[in-house]
Amino acid sequence: MDALLPIVLLSVLLGALIAFFFFKSYSLKRKSEIGTLAKPELHSDPAKKPARAPQSKKSHSKPHSHSHVSDKDQNKRHHPLDLNTLKGHGDSVTGLCFSPDGRHLATACTDGSARVFKLDDASSKSQKFLRINLPPGGQPAAIVFSGDSSSVVVASHAMSGSSLYMYGEEKAKPSNDSKQQPKLPLPEIKWKHNNIHGPRAVVTLVETASTYGSGDGSTIIASCSEGTDIKLWHGKTGKLLGEVDTNQLKNTMATISPNGRFIAAAAFTADVKIWEIIYARDGSVKEVTNAMQLKGHKSAVTWLCFCPSSEKIITASKDGSIRIWNINVRYHMDEDPKVLKVFPITTLDSNGATVQYRHLNISPDGKILAATHGPTLQWLSVETGEVLDTAEKAHDGDITWTAWSPKPVPVGDRHTLVLATASLDKKVKLWGVPSSSN
């Protein structure tokens, strides 16, 4: 046992020496690695300020974050004219419209609600809006303002048929606490009509001011059913002013001229029927009479719109053409409307066939025609028919409605006309005007 003791002591000593040299070598190597990793910090970009504790780190990361968000937004805004996307809708957006001053945008959504956005800046990512929940059991199909930004009329469809609801603001109710501001109540239903077209749904709802002739300037609204009937309503009172029957199997859409003189409808046939609204001396609507027809297309008209002057109509047809008509004629003396221009629809679908435009909307200055087919949006020159710009897949679903702001609205540090589009993809988008049209 005594003979083994020196050997054990020697082994322990050698093990300690080996361990010492190993840890010393590792320490020197680690120190060298740390020095190498630290060198880039010492030789940073001279344009940057020296790192001075946490403040410089924060100031460096913030621009990087903004750059990332900017790139992400740019990817979403895949088209130069894409100004903004209004989100927050719970389902498909079926209709929208601007207020007369262009500062508010109302939307109808199949989630059972309507929303009124305040557009202080159309490009702002933070848009304030008022949500209006409609009576349960129906799905909002269309929406219009009733004269100003304080009231809207919504068409809602249920199993029993379509209804109209007019929501108006109430005055602020005083609070018991003098220190608190009076509460602003939600808009209340001012009038309503149920089963306005029987069991049939409303396909379009449009409004304008009755300024033609002896019209008193009040808001009139036209509801067009998927059947053959069109009804005219007084915006503030909800009174039924008149109705017509297209007698064309099925309506596609109907609209009113900007001055409130004419109603025009696109239906099952290639002909477009037009009715005149006759006003009494006191400014009220006296009757709605048959006026004229637009004949010339070889196939069904898919959409139409009046020009700002109310003296022309633009039609798009399944025959692959767009026509501009002069309706400022003496139709009482059997003078027919005249075709002023005919443009071919040059856009083809994936099968090589001419597309069918489902919505047409002319800008307030009469220069640009916004046209849609499926999820695609195009801007056309009214003068030449040329396609000025195209937004392929402007939405992730089919576009359901379009509307131009009646006046230029704030977009950043400028004011410009804005086009709004609604879609099945639960979004509303705001678009600018092609630069070639400015």
matplotlib code that plots the C-alpha trace (Angstrom):
import matplotlib.pyplot as plt

x = [0.0, 2.9, 4.5, 1.4, 1.2, 3.9, 2.3, -1.1, 0.4, 2.3, -0.9, -2.8, 0.0, 0.2, -3.6, -3.6, -0.9, -2.7, -6.0, -4.2, -2.7, -6.0, -8.1, -5.4, -5.3, -9.2, -9.3, -6.8, -8.7, -12.1, -10.6, -9.3, -12.8, -14.5, -12.0, -12.7, -16.5, -16.1, -14.0, -17.0, -18.5, -15.4, -15.3, -18.9, -20.2, -18.6, -21.9, -23.5, -23.2, -21.0, -23.1, -24.0, -25.8, -29.4, -30.5, -28.5, -29.8, -33.4, -32.9, -31.3, -34.0, -36.9, -36.0, -35.5, -39.0, -40.5, -38.6, -40.1, -43.6, -43.1, -42.0, -45.0, -47.4, -45.8, -46.4, -50.0, -50.4, -49.4, -50.6, -49.5, -53.0, -53.9, -54.2, -55.6, -57.6, -60.4, -60.6, -62.8, -65.7, -66.8, -68.0, -68.5, -69.0, -72.0, -72.3, -70.8, -71.3, -69.8, -71.5, -72.3, -69.2, -67.0, -65.8, -67.7, -67.9, -70.8, -70.5, -73.0, -71.7, -73.4, -72.2, -75.5, -74.1, -73.4, -70.4, -69.8, -66.1, -64.9, -62.2, -60.1, -57.2, -58.0, -54.5, -54.5, -54.2, -56.3, -59.8, -62.6, -66.0, -69.5, -71.0, -74.8, -76.3, -79.3, -82.3, -81.5, -82.5, -81.4, -78.2, -77.5, -77.3, -76.8, -76.5, -76.9, -76.7, -80.0, -79.0, -76.1, -73.6, -76.0, -78.4, -78.2, -80.7, -79.8, -81.4, -81.4, -82.6, -84.2, -86.1, -89.4, -88.0, -86.1, -86.5, -85.4, -84.2, -83.4, -81.0, -80.7, -78.7, -80.3, -79.2, -76.9, -78.7, -77.8, -76.0, -76.9, -73.3, -72.4, -68.7, -69.4, -69.8, -73.3, -73.3, -73.8, -76.4, -76.3, -78.4, -82.0, -84.4, -86.4, -88.5, -88.6, -90.5, -90.7, -91.1, -90.6, -90.3, -92.2, -89.9, -87.3, -83.9, -82.6, -79.8, -79.1, -79.9, -79.0, -79.8, -79.5, -80.8, -84.0, -82.6, -84.1, -86.9, -89.1, -87.6, -87.1, -83.6, -84.6, -83.0, -84.7, -83.8, -84.4, -84.5, -84.2, -85.2, -83.9, -87.3, -88.7, -89.8, -88.1, -89.4, -88.7, -88.6, -88.3, -85.0, -86.1, -89.7, -89.6, -92.7, -93.1, -93.0, -93.5, -92.7, -92.1, -91.9, -89.2, -91.1, -87.8, -87.9, -85.0, -83.3, -79.5, -79.4, -81.0, -79.7, -80.9, -79.4, -77.4, -80.1, -82.9, -84.6, -84.3, -84.2, -82.5, -82.3, -80.2, -82.2, -82.4, -82.4, -80.1, -82.3, -82.1, -85.4, -85.5, -88.2, -88.6, -89.5, -92.1, -92.1, -95.1, -94.9, -94.3, -91.2, -92.6, -92.6, -95.8, -95.3, -92.8, -93.5, -91.9, -89.5, -87.2, -85.1, -81.5, -81.4, -78.2, -76.4, -76.6, -76.6, -77.7, -76.4, -74.4, -74.1, -74.7, -74.1, -75.1, -72.5, -72.3, -74.3, -77.2, -77.4, -75.4, -75.4, -72.5, -73.5, -71.4, -72.7, -72.1, -71.6, -68.1, -68.6, -69.1, -71.4, -71.9, -75.4, -76.8, -80.2, -80.7, -83.2, -86.9, -88.2, -91.7, -91.5, -90.2, -86.6, -84.4, -81.2, -78.0, -74.9, -71.9, -69.1, -68.6, -65.5, -64.5, -63.8, -60.2, -59.5, -59.6, -60.1, -58.0, -59.9, -59.3, -62.9, -63.8, -64.5, -67.9, -67.9, -70.1, -69.8, -69.3, -68.7, -67.7, -65.6, -67.3, -65.2, -66.4, -63.0, -62.4, -64.6, -64.0, -64.9, -64.7, -64.9, -64.5, -61.7, -60.1, -60.4, -59.7, -59.6, -60.7, -60.6, -64.1, -62.7, -61.0, -62.0, -58.3, -57.4, -55.4, -54.5, -55.4, -55.2, -55.2, -56.7, -57.5, -59.3, -59.1, -62.7, -65.1, -65.8, -69.4, -69.7, -67.8, -68.2, -66.3, -66.0, -68.1, -65.4, -61.6, -60.8, -57.7, -55.0, -51.9, -50.9, -53.1, -56.7, -57.7, -60.7, -60.9, -62.5, -63.8, -64.3, -66.1, -65.6, -66.5, -63.0, -64.4, -62.4, -63.0, -60.2, -59.5, -57.8, -56.3, -56.6, -54.3, -51.6, -52.3, -55.8, -54.7]
y = [0.0, 2.3, 1.6, 2.7, 6.1, 7.9, 6.7, 8.0, 11.4, 11.6, 10.9, 13.5, 16.1, 15.3, 15.5, 18.9, 20.2, 18.9, 20.5, 23.8, 23.9, 22.9, 25.6, 28.2, 27.3, 27.4, 30.8, 32.4, 31.0, 32.3, 35.7, 35.8, 34.8, 37.5, 40.1, 39.0, 39.3, 42.7, 44.3, 45.1, 47.2, 49.2, 49.8, 50.6, 52.9, 56.3, 57.9, 56.5, 58.1, 56.3, 53.8, 55.6, 53.2, 52.2, 55.4, 54.7, 51.1, 52.4, 55.0, 52.4, 49.8, 52.2, 53.2, 49.5, 48.7, 51.5, 50.3, 46.8, 48.2, 50.4, 47.4, 45.4, 48.2, 48.5, 44.8, 45.2, 48.4, 46.4, 49.2, 52.9, 54.2, 52.1, 54.8, 52.8, 49.8, 50.2, 47.0, 45.9, 44.5, 41.1, 39.8, 40.7, 44.4, 44.8, 48.5, 51.9, 55.6, 59.0, 61.8, 64.9, 66.7, 63.7, 63.6, 60.5, 57.1, 54.7, 50.9, 48.0, 44.6, 41.2, 40.9, 42.8, 46.3, 49.5, 51.7, 55.4, 56.3, 59.9, 60.7, 63.4, 61.9, 59.2, 57.8, 57.5, 54.0, 55.0, 55.7, 56.5, 55.1, 54.7, 51.2, 50.8, 47.4, 46.6, 44.6, 40.9, 38.5, 40.5, 41.1, 44.7, 44.8, 48.5, 51.9, 55.6, 58.9, 60.7, 64.3, 64.8, 62.9, 62.6, 60.1, 56.9, 54.6, 50.9, 48.1, 44.8, 41.5, 38.7, 35.5, 37.5, 40.1, 43.4, 46.3, 49.9, 51.6, 55.2, 56.0, 59.6, 61.3, 62.5, 65.6, 65.0, 64.0, 66.2, 64.4, 64.7, 65.4, 68.9, 68.0, 65.3, 66.1, 65.2, 61.7, 61.4, 58.7, 56.2, 57.0, 55.8, 54.5, 57.4, 55.4, 51.9, 49.9, 46.1, 43.9, 46.8, 44.5, 41.5, 38.5, 39.9, 41.3, 44.8, 44.8, 48.5, 51.5, 55.0, 58.6, 62.1, 65.6, 66.6, 69.8, 69.6, 71.9, 72.7, 70.0, 71.2, 69.8, 67.1, 63.7, 61.0, 57.3, 54.6, 50.9, 48.3, 44.8, 41.6, 41.3, 43.9, 46.7, 50.0, 52.3, 55.9, 57.1, 60.5, 60.4, 62.2, 61.1, 57.6, 58.4, 56.3, 58.8, 56.5, 53.1, 51.6, 48.1, 47.3, 44.3, 42.7, 39.5, 40.5, 43.7, 44.0, 47.5, 51.0, 54.5, 58.1, 61.0, 63.5, 66.2, 63.9, 64.0, 60.5, 56.9, 54.3, 50.6, 47.8, 44.5, 41.3, 42.7, 44.8, 47.9, 50.4, 51.9, 55.5, 57.2, 60.9, 62.1, 64.9, 67.5, 69.5, 73.3, 72.9, 70.8, 67.5, 64.4, 64.4, 61.2, 59.0, 58.5, 56.5, 58.7, 56.8, 53.8, 53.2, 50.8, 49.7, 47.1, 43.5, 41.8, 42.5, 45.7, 44.8, 48.2, 51.9, 55.3, 58.9, 61.6, 64.5, 66.8, 64.3, 64.7, 61.6, 57.9, 55.4, 51.7, 48.5, 45.4, 41.7, 42.5, 43.7, 47.5, 50.6, 53.3, 57.0, 58.3, 61.8, 61.7, 65.5, 65.1, 66.1, 62.7, 64.2, 64.7, 61.1, 62.2, 59.2, 59.4, 59.6, 57.4, 59.7, 57.2, 53.4, 51.9, 48.2, 46.5, 45.5, 43.5, 39.7, 37.1, 34.0, 32.2, 34.9, 36.2, 39.8, 40.6, 41.8, 45.0, 44.6, 48.2, 51.5, 54.8, 58.1, 60.6, 63.9, 65.8, 63.5, 62.4, 58.9, 55.8, 53.3, 49.8, 46.4, 42.8, 40.2, 41.4, 43.6, 47.4, 49.6, 53.3, 54.3, 57.6, 58.8, 60.7, 57.9, 54.7, 53.9, 51.9, 54.3, 51.9, 48.4, 47.0, 43.2, 41.5, 44.9, 42.7, 39.1, 38.7, 40.1, 43.8, 44.5, 48.3, 51.4, 55.1, 58.3, 61.0, 63.9, 66.4, 66.2, 64.8, 65.2, 62.7, 63.5, 67.1, 67.3, 67.1, 64.7, 62.8, 59.3, 56.1, 53.6, 49.9, 47.3, 43.6, 40.1, 40.0, 42.0, 45.1, 48.6, 50.2, 53.8, 54.6, 57.7, 59.0, 58.0, 60.7, 60.9, 62.2, 65.1]
z = [0.0, 0.9, -2.5, -4.4, -2.6, -4.6, -7.9, -6.8, -5.8, -9.1, -11.1, -9.3, -9.9, -13.6, -13.9, -12.3, -14.6, -17.7, -16.5, -15.9, -19.4, -21.0, -19.3, -20.0, -23.7, -23.9, -22.1, -24.6, -27.6, -26.2, -25.6, -29.2, -30.5, -28.4, -29.7, -33.3, -32.9, -31.3, -34.0, -36.4, -33.7, -33.4, -37.2, -37.8, -40.5, -39.9, -41.0, -37.9, -34.5, -31.9, -29.9, -26.7, -24.5, -25.0, -26.8, -29.9, -30.1, -29.9, -32.6, -34.8, -34.5, -35.1, -38.7, -39.4, -38.2, -40.2, -43.3, -42.8, -42.4, -45.5, -47.5, -46.3, -47.1, -50.5, -51.2, -50.3, -52.4, -55.6, -57.9, -57.9, -57.8, -54.7, -52.0, -49.0, -47.8, -45.4, -43.3, -40.4, -42.3, -41.1, -44.4, -48.1, -48.7, -51.0, -51.5, -50.8, -51.5, -50.8, -49.0, -51.1, -49.7, -50.3, -46.7, -45.6, -47.1, -46.2, -46.7, -46.5, -45.3, -45.2, -41.6, -40.7, -40.4, -42.1, -41.5, -42.1, -42.4, -41.9, -44.5, -43.0, -45.0, -47.5, -47.2, -43.4, -42.0, -39.0, -40.2, -37.8, -38.5, -37.0, -37.1, -37.5, -36.7, -38.7, -37.5, -37.3, -40.0, -43.1, -45.0, -46.2, -49.9, -50.8, -49.2, -50.1, -48.2, -47.8, -48.6, -46.3, -44.1, -41.1, -42.6, -44.7, -46.4, -46.4, -48.4, -46.5, -47.9, -45.9, -46.7, -46.8, -49.1, -49.1, -46.7, -46.7, -43.4, -43.1, -40.2, -39.0, -36.2, -33.1, -31.2, -28.3, -25.1, -22.0, -19.2, -15.5, -14.7, -15.8, -16.1, -18.7, -22.3, -23.7, -25.2, -29.0, -29.6, -32.4, -35.5, -35.1, -37.7, -39.0, -41.5, -42.9, -45.5, -45.6, -48.7, -51.0, -54.0, -52.7, -52.2, -54.7, -53.7, -54.4, -57.0, -57.0, -54.8, -56.1, -55.1, -56.4, -55.8, -57.7, -59.3, -62.8, -63.8, -60.8, -58.6, -55.0, -54.6, -52.2, -52.3, -54.4, -54.3, -56.8, -55.8, -58.5, -57.9, -59.5, -61.0, -63.4, -61.0, -60.1, -57.3, -56.5, -52.9, -51.1, -49.2, -46.0, -45.6, -47.3, -49.3, -52.5, -55.4, -58.3, -59.9, -63.3, -64.8, -67.3, -68.7, -69.7, -67.7, -65.3, -64.3, -64.2, -62.7, -62.8, -62.1, -62.0, -63.9, -61.7, -62.1, -61.1, -64.5, -65.9, -64.7, -67.0, -66.6, -68.1, -68.2, -70.1, -73.6, -75.7, -75.5, -72.7, -71.4, -70.1, -68.0, -67.2, -63.7, -64.0, -61.2, -60.1, -59.6, -55.9, -56.6, -55.7, -58.0, -60.1, -62.1, -63.9, -67.6, -70.4, -72.4, -74.9, -75.6, -76.6, -79.6, -81.3, -79.1, -80.5, -77.1, -73.5, -71.8, -68.7, -67.1, -67.8, -66.3, -66.9, -67.7, -65.2, -67.5, -67.5, -71.3, -72.2, -71.2, -71.5, -72.0, -72.0, -73.7, -74.1, -77.8, -76.8, -77.2, -75.2, -76.6, -75.7, -76.4, -76.7, -74.9, -75.1, -77.8, -78.4, -77.7, -77.4, -81.1, -81.7, -82.0, -81.2, -79.0, -81.1, -80.8, -80.5, -80.1, -80.2, -78.6, -78.7, -75.4, -76.0, -72.8, -73.2, -70.5, -69.9, -72.6, -75.2, -75.1, -74.7, -71.0, -69.9, -67.8, -64.7, -63.4, -65.1, -63.2, -64.7, -62.8, -61.8, -64.3, -67.1, -68.2, -66.7, -66.9, -64.1, -65.3, -63.6, -64.5, -61.7, -59.4, -62.0, -62.2, -65.2, -66.0, -69.5, -71.3, -72.1, -75.1, -76.8, -75.1, -74.4, -71.3, -69.2, -66.5, -65.2, -61.7, -62.1, -59.1, -57.5, -54.9, -53.8, -54.8, -57.3, -57.1, -56.0, -56.3, -57.3, -56.5, -57.2, -54.6, -55.9, -55.0, -54.4, -50.9, -48.8, -49.6, -47.6, -48.4, -51.5, -52.7, -55.4, -56.8, -55.3, -56.6, -54.0, -54.7, -52.6, -52.9, -51.7, -50.0, -47.1, -48.1, -49.4, -51.4, -52.3, -55.7, -57.3, -60.9, -63.7, -64.2, -67.9, -67.2, -64.9]

ax = plt.figure().add_subplot(projection="3d")
ax.plot(x, y, z, "-o")
ax.set_aspect("equal")
plt.show()
